[in-house]
Amino acid sequence: MARVINFNAGPSALPLAALERAQRELLDFANSGMSVMEHSHRGREYEAVHDEALSLLRELLQVPATHDILFVQGGATQQFAQVPMNFLGPGGRADHVVTGVWGEKALSEAQVVGKLQGGTARALVDAAPYHTLPETLPQDPGATYVHLTSNETIHGIQFAVQPGSDFPKAAAPLVVDMSSDLLWRPMDVSRFAFIYAGAQKNLGPSGIVVLIAHKDFLATGRKDIPKIFQYRTVAEARSLYNTPPTFAIYLVRNVLAVLKEQGGLAARERENRAKAAAVYDVIDQSQGFYRCPVDPKFRSVMNLVFRLPSEALEDQFVAEAKKAGMVGLKGHRSVGGIRVSLYNAVTLASAQTLASFMRAFIK
Amino acid sequence: MARVINFNAGPSALPLAALERAQRELLDFANSGMSVMEHSHRGREYEAVHDEALSLLRELLQVPATHDILFVQGGATQQFAQVPMNFLGPGGRADHVVTGVWGEKALSEAQVVGKLQGGTARALVDAAPYHTLPETLPQDPGATYVHLTSNETIHGIQFAVQPGSDFPKAAAPLVVDMSSDLLWRPMDVSRFAFIYAGAQKNLGPSGIVVLIAHKDFLATGRKDIPKIFQYRTVAEARSLYNTPPTFAIYLVRNVLAVLKEQGGLAARERENRAKAAAVYDVIDQSQGFYRCPVDPKFRSVMNLVFRLPSEALEDQFVAEAKKAGMVGLKGHRSVGGIRVSLYNAVTLASAQTLASFMRAFIK
């Protein structure tokens, strides 16, 4: 059937051109008579893709030479454990800014690791029930790092989302889960000690995670944990220590190439802001029919959550939207309601189609 | 260009029909108007694929109800650490049968974990320089588990490869790295406490690992390690605890469906033995031109290694084979020589083409 409009929260829509390229090359990549996924990860053909993905990321995000870019597996969920395994040693302290379900999970795993390794992990801030975010953080010295989740997909709240606003200052190196945040706009990477992001939002398919980390911070990592979990192992091997998920990285390359062709991240930011505005405007003009529970200052431009007057109407909304060719609108099962994810691959036209549908649905 | 004959050691050749299906469905999976990789892992369409992959594995390998099948990420290399993290507690002992480079790596990571968790890991057998394998193992009581690598891809040696032969008996639950061994033939899964296998040999693309484990053994796993690393977490969530690499699992499903259509594992074993015999016969009849360093009893049917009279001739062999449409023949950089990987997706005709080429090359 014809392609639908896909508002999934992740795995989510991918740029059509990136998928078409993969389809074209699936049986014969780079005129090699093989699929890219049948190539050795030590071969010239695959390595060119690997290096291009890394250099496109560096170019698009203007990652400074102080920072390494790594590819790892296991999802951001594995990073909840792997980050403290690397950095939370005896006497260390991880201060977590908990602003949603993902932040809760990150803290929980850090506490398990802390117990094993002799460090502690605690909530520096607990922002439950997650309708707003702190503008400043307690400046409590002595932390090894401060961890935050820059966009909470389930609750639809996002740090530093207002034009010109910045992330709050921290008393220690900032470690940030940017899974649903990275690559929707330009940003100052040098501000962060360690960024991790599961690809299945703005970057590619599931099964691959991007890390961007300050080399000095990486160098502080523990050396007594298994080699496969040490970030230095991955960094030294250019993310080829063991067999990487080659096809997933190939798709990330395809997505990044499309982003560049579309004018890079400044163009993305303009379009992403216009997409979010199209939907939030309907909410704000609906005289309470649609209600967004989020503090307007921190309304996410990636994941827009709202409620209707009843759950029955929400079900009807999802069902009628589906008939109109729009899927992925059901809110996360833990909070209910509606969620609209507007990652890079969702076009402005798609957001406008949804906005029109929302206006019509009121009547 | 036309598809080449691909003897890569992994990532490696995939069945053409599995790739063609992926190509056909890449933009519109299951008449949903989306690629499978754009679907939510919590949605009906993806879950059907996930469940089909699991049930095809269970059917093809006749996995008994005593055993769980899991999908995890990070490659077999991550399992080198994750297995002892789960099972090697204070006072525990992991006895490793070291029969090659991969076995060395598994022992090395287990020793690191042992140090962290208060257990020990040691070489029960060290078979260096890895040209033969032990037929029996020292029956040393007190081990928590015995670990072995059933096929060493670099050295071309394989346990239980002779028809009717069996794996050696162990004094403790057997944990086996079957990355380049699983699925080339039927086998008695009940014999093993824990099997792990990176997919990029007989199963699918890189980025996905299959685990087959006895439920009782899984239940002995530690509960004080991060949740994401506990196998029970994965088992309880049907391998959907966090976002799995959906497209990789979809491809595994495609490969398994092809295997079933081709007559299952008994048919695979017949063809795989014929393929290996075609190449070994040339070696044995070459009057020493080709020399296989492996004890004939343990010559691998998956990875066939041999030398030529000089490195210059080996280079020439690889170059001329490439001109004849055959790639992936260079031995691992750590041992040199030639390596021919004959995983399921390599046809008998391809092995015969190589055998003819080898005969002609002598002259």
Interface residues (C-beta under 8 A of the other chain):
Chain A: M1 A2 R3 V4 N6 N8 A9 G10 P11 S12 A13 L14 L16 L19 E20 A22 Q23 L26 L27 D28 N31 S32 G33 M34 S35 M37 E38 H39 S40 H41 Q73 G74 G75 A76 T77 Q78 F80 A81 M85 S108 E109 V112 V113 K115 L116 G198 Q200 P205 S206 G207 I208 D224 I225 P226 K227 I228 F229 Y241 N242 T243 P244 P245 T246 F247 A248 L251 G325 V327 G328
Chain B: M1 A2 R3 V4 N6 N8 A9 G10 P11 S12 A13 L14 L16 L19 E20 A22 Q23 L26 L27 D28 N31 S32 G33 M34 S35 M37 E38 H39 S40 H41 Q73 G74 G75 A76 T77 Q78 F80 A81 M85 S108 E109 V112 V113 K115 L116 G198 Q200 P205 S206 G207 I208 D224 I225 P226 K227 I228 F229 Y241 N242 T243 P244 P245 T246 F247 A248 L251 G325 V327 G328
